[in-house]
Amino acid sequence: MVWGGLVITNSETGDGAAAITPRLVVQVCRNGYTITADAHRAVHLGGKLAEGVIDWSADTQQRNLDLITAKARDAVARFLDPAYVQSVVTRIERDAGVPVERPQDTIAMVSQQLRFTDEQQDAILGHFIRGGSLTAGGVMHAVTSVAQTLDDADNAHDTESQALKALQLAAAR
């Protein structure tokens, strides 16, 4: 069983952007998969309206807010649509069965591409071996499994959000 969900983020460091990213959770292992490639990211245009020499009317500001709200609503509806969730699961299943012939080399390449630390790479290899699935899907599961062990919530989120990229890289090798 797979549940569809969302990750909603808001920049607190001056990027001036918010994102709605689809996320799947698998019942068997409770691993989460964030589909970053499909994320809807929007720069906070409301703040930019106030800049410059134009004094934006309340009507213009409200229309801008209405547009942002409508886009967010459409993104949520799409990401929670069972057909969308099924299409993502189908893509994952296609890549997950690809055998990993040289696990250490594959995980080293994935770790380099995704900028994991040496410590993360070692942990991912360990979880991959213990998981016993010598496939690209096993690499993905190892990444999410390692993310669950991390004490720092931001690091755990960042690691988990790379799992589907790890799957794709391992499957393409």
N, C-alpha and C positions, 0 to 999 in steps of 0.2 A: 504494500500500500504506500502511496506517495501523496503527500500534502503539498499544495501550492501555497505560497505565502509571499511576503514582501519584506524588503529591508529598506527603510527610509532613512536617509542621511541628510545632514545639513552641515555645510561648511562652517566651522567656527574659527577658521584661520585666515579669513579675508578672501577666500576664493569667490565668495558671493554666489554659491551654487547649492542646489539641493538635488537629490537623486532618489528615484524609486527603482529598485532593482528586484527582479523576480528571484524567488528562492524556493527550492524544493527540499522537503525533509522526507527521508525514507524510514518507514516504520521499523524494519528489521534491525537496522544498526543505529538509527536516530542521527545519522550523519546528515549534514545540511549541505546543499549545493547552491551557490549563488551564481546566477546566470548574468555575469557582468557584461557580456557582449550585448545583451538586450536591454540594459539599463536605460531609463529615461532620465536624462540629466538636464537641468535648466538653470541658467544663470539667473539670479534674483534681479529681474528687470525692474522691479518696483523701486529699488534704490537708485537705479540709473535714471529713472524718469525725473527725479528731483534735481539732477545735475544739469548744468548748462544755463542758458539765458531764458529758456521757456519756462513759464510758470504753468505747470500742467494742471488742468482743471480736475475737480473731483470726479467728473464723468470719465475722463481719460484714465485716471488712476484706477477707478472701479472696473473699467473695461479691461485694463491690463490684468488686474487681479482675477477677473472672471475668466480670462484666457488661460492663465496659469492654473486655475482651479479645474477648468474643463480638460486641459491636457493631463493633469494628474488623475482625474476621474477616468479618462480613456485608458491611460496606462494601467491603472489598477484593474479595470474591467478586462483588459487583454491578458494581463499576467495571471489572473485568477480564472480565466476561461479554460474549461477542461480540455478543449482542443489544443490550446497552446501548451498546457502541461503535458499532454500526450505527445505532442511534437518534440518537446525537449527530451522526454523519456526515450522516445524512439531514437533520437540522435545519440543519447548517452549509451543506450544498449548497443547501437551499431559499433561505436568505438570501444566500448568496454571489453568486448570479447577478443580484441587483438592481442595475441600472445606477446609477452616481453621475454625475448631470448637472452638478453644480457642485462639483468636487473641493476647491477651496480652502475654500469655505464649509462643506462637509461635514466636512472634516478639522478645521477650526476648531471646529465644534460638538462633534465627538467629543472633541477635545482638551480643550475647556472642561468637558464633562460628566465626563470621566475624570481631570481635573485634571493633564493633562500640562503641562510647562513650555513656554514659547515655543520653546526649543531643540528639545525633543522634537517639538513640532508641526511645525517646519520640517523636521526629519529625516524624519518620517513622510510629509509631503507629497513630499519628494524621492524617497523610496523608492517611494511610490505611483506617481509619474510614471515613474520608471525601470522599475517592474514592468510597466507597460503594460496592466494589467487595470483598466479604468475601471468597477469594480463594488464592491459592498460587500465582497466577498471580497478585492478588491485592497487595501482599507483594512485588513482584518484581516492580510493578508500583510505589508503595510508596517509594521504595529505589531510583529509578531514579527521582521521583518527588522531593524528598528531595535534591538530588544532584543538581538539577536545582536552588535551593534556596541558595546554599552556595556561599559566596563571594570569597573564596580562590579556584582558578582554580585547583590546585593540589589536594586539598581535594575533590572537586567536581568530578574530574576524578577518584580518588581512590574509592569514594563512588559508583559512577555509575558502575565502573568495577566489583563491587560485586553483582550487581542486579541478574544475572543469577544464581550465587551461592545461593543467598537468595531464589530464586524460587525453586531450587532443594532441599534445606534444608526444606522449608515450605511444599513442596509436599511430602517429605519423612516422615514427622512427623506423 
